[in-house]
Amino acid sequence: MMGNEQRFCKENTSVILDLPAWAIAALNDLPEYLASAEERMSAVLTFARMNFRHKTGGPFAAGVFERDSGRLVVIGVNRVLPCTCSSAHAEITALSLAQKQLGLYDLGAAGLPAYQLVVNWRPCSMCFGAVLWSGVRSLMIAGAGPEQEAITGFDEGPLHPAWRSELAQRDIGLQENILQQEAVEVFKEFSASGGLVYNARLG
């Protein structure tokens, strides 16, 4: 009986998605407002690059901003390996941290500013669902083509061919191809670095 009682404890019945120390410091160095699309995407791309350079995750980052004012809420990075959590993608980290900071699960609730998610490429199949359920009113991406998978080897999973229409049906605005070439360069640098491509079963 004693053995059964000790099988579970708080440490292994909780999941923590956190940011590495460098990312917290970098967030504090950013201005409170990033007015333009290019400024927001540039910040996200910097976090994506620094994440694999610091060996704290894959080459992906996502930021939550107030769409109209550009006020920064948080930028999250991919934390799959450090958190031993296959769902700890940058979008999940950013949305979860934003919801915790704001004290709500619905970023589209009445009375709130319109929130925007900025990502350094089109979300994977899992994160696309998270975008829909998060309540954000806008999605900004650097690109949506096959370049990311072709360069890095990450498996982004199946996505509905009418994914743009699915966003529109839920009144989620879409901005595409913001600093696309800069995003591609981040992926090329990651590939050249020999970073681990942590697909399921390394497939």
N, C-alpha and C positions, 0 to 999 in steps of 0.2 A: 504493500500500500504506500509506503514512504516513497518508493521509486516512482509510482504513478503521480504522487503529489508534486514531485519535483520536475516532472517532464516539461512543464510550462512555467515561464516566469515573465515578468514585464519586459525584459530585454528582448525576448524572442517572440513577443506577441504585439509588437509595435513596429511601424515603418516610419522612418524619418527621411524626408527629402530635404536636403540642405544645400547651401551654396558653399563652395570652397572659400578659404580666407581671402585669396586674391580677388575673387569676384565681389565679395562684400566691400573690400577696399576700393575696387574700381567703381562700384555703384556710388559710393560716397564721393568719388571724384567727379562724377558726371553732373552736368547742370540739372536743375530741377525740371526744366522744360527743354524739349527738343522739337522745334516747331515743324521742320520739314520732314518729308518722307525719307529723304536721303540721309538726314542727320540720325533719324531713328534706326534706319537699316545699317548705317555705318557703325553705330554703337553695338548693335546686335552682332554684326560680322566680327567686330573686335573681340567680343566675348567668345564667339565660336572658335576663333583662331587661338585665343589665349587658353581656352579650355584644353585643347589637346597639347599645346606647348607645355602647359603645366602638368600634363598627364593626370588631369582630374575628370576626364570624360571624353566623349567623342566630339566631332567638329560641328556641333549644333548648338544654337542659342535661340532664345525667343524672348521678346519683351512685351510687357503689357503697358500701354500708354492710354491716357485720355485722348481719344481720337481728335477732338477739335482743338484743345489747348496744347497738346503735346506734353502734358505733365507726365513724367516717368513714375510708374508705380513700382516696377521691378523688372529685372532681366534675369532669366533663368538659363541654366546650361544643362546639357546632357549629363546625367549622373548614373547611368546604368551600371558601370563597373564599380565605382566607389560605394554605391549604395546597395550593390548586389540585388538589383531590382530591374527586370527587363522592361518595365513600364516607365522608368525614370527618364523619359525623353525630355528634351528642353521645353517643349510646349506644356507637358504635364507639370514640370517643375515650376515654370513661370505662372501658369494659371493657378496652381495650388497655393503658391506663395502670395499671389495677388489676392486670392480669396481669403487667405488667413489674415493678411494685413488689413483688408477692408471689413473683415468680420461677416462675410456672407458667401453663400455658395453660388448665387446667381449674379453674374456681372452685368446682367441686363435688367435688373430689377427697377421698378418705378422710382423716379426721383434721382437716379444716378446719372453721371455723365456717360456718354457713349464710350465704351472701352474698345481698344484696338489691340489685336495681337500681331506682332511683327516677328516673322520667322525667316531664317536664312535659306529656306527652300520650302517647297510645298510640303505640308504635313503628311506623315505616313498614314496608313489606314487607321491605326489606333488614335493618333493625335487629331486626325480629321474629325472623328467622332467626338473627341474632347472639345474641339472648337465649337461644334454644334451645341453641346450641352452646357458650355461654360457661360453663355449669355453675352459674349462679346458681340459688338455690332459691326466689327470691321476686321478683316484679315489682310495683312500686307505680306507679300512674299517676294523673295529675290528672283525666283524662277519656278517653273513647274515641269520642265522637260526631263528627258532621261539622263541629263548630264551628271547629276549627283550620283545616281546608282552606277553609271558607267565608270565614273572616275574613282569612287570610293569602294564600291562593292557592297554597300549596305543594301539590305532587302527592305524596301519600303512597303511591301505588301500590296494587295489589290485595292484599288480605289474605284468607286463608281465612275463610269465614263462621263456621267453628267454631274460631276461633283460641283462644278461652277453653278449649275442650276439649283442644286441642293442648297448651296449657300444663299442664292438669291431668294429661294422660296422661304427662307427663314429670316429674310431681311438682313443678311450679313453682307456688307459691302466687301469688294475684293479689289485690291491693287496688286498688279503683277509686274515682274521684271524691273524691280527697284534695285539698282546696283548689281545686276545679274552677273556681269563679268567679274566683279570683285568677289562675289560669292563663289563662282567657279574657281577662282584662284585659291581661295581658302581650302576647297576640296582637293585641289591639286597638291597643295602643301601638305595636307594631312596624308594623302596617298604616298607622297615621297618620304614622309617621316616613318613609314612602316608601322603606323598605329594599328592596334588590333581592331579588326572588323568583327564585331561580336554578334553576328546573326545567330539565331537559334540553331543548335547543333553545328555551329560554325559553317552552315550551309550557304 
